[in-house]
């Protein structure tokens, strides 16, 4: 056939003929289906057919006239001209020979699937689309559940016309593409019955930070258009690629979305082939993929990325759409294209780290709304709430665009915005992709934004604080720090980082370091688990009325039971940090809450004693082996074993806090051995946190059982000087530079060196005082762990000290 190519006839070399989308489908169908990846079959109507249609009615010159001198920033004029062009194309009948070929190809495809008239997806595929440096995400149209010959012809023509949507014209103009150097091919692909299951989008790279070792998957019930279009806030999953390829199960994150609707097939004869229906209560509260399905999709992503990278001769992260068939249960890849934002940053900004830093005083930061952060930037300006595209021409340069949900039609306005905020959408929807590409900070899924934010309000939109994005009242001060990484020489003293928040781990891993000297378990328990661990233990063991049922159900939605929830949240939080810095060491400190802190958790008041001085009370090791708390500590150990053994993150090392005596340390090590955390096995090292004078004085005894010390200078200073560091009246005495504290530091380092064991410091002192950093280096400490914002400022200090010492 002259104008038709089935997928088996296509490869990535055919972009000029069938566009990026169809060429990629052909490539996968030929090369990757034999490797086990499932791709629905279909055919492409070539770009020659598009030119044939235009020339059959002499439309080229008419379109050129309409586009001549159009200012794409004048949204009103752009809309009128674009609509006129689309109506001309759609109103032109398909030449008979072209229509005959399309219907014959449709007959063959339907026959292959044993159907008289197959249900198909009709997708636009522009010949300049899906290039490594331009996504063209959603610039042309796609139609799902197209059934029958007349519907097929109708939507093929709709696709041809969609080359001249407002957004497509604006997008091409902004990137210097000639409108007549781009043609349109149409893909006709057998539908996957994901209306009976789930579907979504997948990236082989972290879309926000460019972290290369993670697959990022989003998922929702029903057909995938709701995820792509940002109509729902989907479930999110991260999988770690290196240990996945070793046969491990490294799911780093599971986050339940807000899936209030799903797209399904409409009844035959309906005006629209698909429609949305509410999800059931069970669907709303459940993950739309199982762990096994998440891992299978991640394996697909790795295979696809490797294939496209090998073909390109360079690393090529991929952006994929997937669908699960609710009849067969099979997972299919329905699109794959190069990722266009982070991959380009790697090429052009590999040695430069750009950091947006909010400088406002915490008391001035009033959060108005929050949602998913897209990009890492900050923007400020006046709010403009636009509820529909009909009012888009009201939008002014430099304003904050606030709307229910953006799709690619909003691209001309997004380019003019200081920031974008939407009620709905996930981080893989079209609008998020476009926002990243044009470099505009965006917060999606900020529920209630259009109600809370009013026209003319001055706000600051911050996407620079992790996965959560915040809209603050007023214009807050911020700065942009650019750091050249190319000239950094590494010191001999290892520079570690203190990391508590797993959501920041991928971003922090871009800062040069040798690993993590302190990963705090408390942040994970406080922010992700929220409930007192013993309350969850009692619930798991059948004790009723432990916690408010509704409160705990909201916390645990999507998990099987309290133990499954607790263990998975620990593995996700610790796993995210360990994966971010893999294969460098990540030292995880087991939970170190005080009784007053545990009491503030959901259900905590029922389980915690009243203590006059919790700082030196029921905490650390004494809690772990106590008859009361031991069951919760055993769950913690089970989770940490999963991180190392099932997820394969053997770079994780452990550290025990507040071990008062060697006997206490041995009791805890025995519990850990019983739960499978055995020193030396698969390289596991267990350190003691050196934070009590007894740790220093009896260092030789502690080091018989432990693999080294990590010095906690905060508590060591407190207990050496007898100063409650929470007490205001004596706070002036608290100073790590005190000679007594320095002698303690010197003794601890000396003991570890004598025993041939590791010694590092993870307390605040070297971040705050360069003279303490100098003192530690002079005494030969193995590593210094700093707060992320102190690493690059302390780095040259350490190099100078080493140079002075002749190292």
Buried (B, 14 or more C-beta within 10 A) or exposed (E): BEBBBBBEBBBBEBBEBBBBBBBBBBBBBBBBBEEEBBBBBBBBBBBBBBBBBBEEBEBEEBBEEBBEEBEBBEBEBBBEBBBEBBEBBBEBEBBEEBBEBBEEBBBBBBEEEEEEBBBBBBBBBBBBBBBBEBBBBBBBBBBBBBBBBEBBBBBBBBBBBBBBBBBBBBBBBBBEBEBEEBBBBBBBBBBBBBBBBBBBBBBBBBBBBBBBBBBBBBBBBBBBBBBBBBBBBBBBBBBBBBBBBEEBBBBBBBBBBBBBBBBBBBEEEEEEBBBBEEBEEEBBBBBBBEBEBBBBBBBBBBBBBBBBBEBEEEBBBBBBBBBBBBEEEBBBBBBBBBBBBBBBBBEEEEEEBEBBBBEBEEEEBEEBBBBBBBBBBBBBBBBBBBEEBEEBBBBEEEBBBBBBBBBBBBBBBBBBBBBBBBBBBBBBBBBBBBBBBBEBBBBBBBBEBBEBBEEEBBBBBBBBBBBBBBBBBBEBEBEEEEBEEEEBEEBEBBBBBBBBBBBBBBBBBBBBBBBBBBBBBBBBBBBBBBBBBBBBBBBBEEEEEBBEEEEBEEBBEBBEEBBEBBBBBBBBBBBBBBBBBBEBBBBBBBBBBBBBBBBEBBBBEEBBEEBEEBBBBBBBBBBBBEEEBBBBBBBBBBBBBBBBBBBBBBBBBBBBBBBBBBEBBBBBBEBBEEBBBBBEEEEBBBBBBBBBBBBBBBBEBBBEBBBBBBBBBBBBBBBBBEBBBEEEEEEEEBEBEBEEBBEBBBBBBBBBBEBEBBBBBBBBBBBBBBBBBBBBBBBBBBBBBBBBBBBBEBBEBBBBBBEEEEE
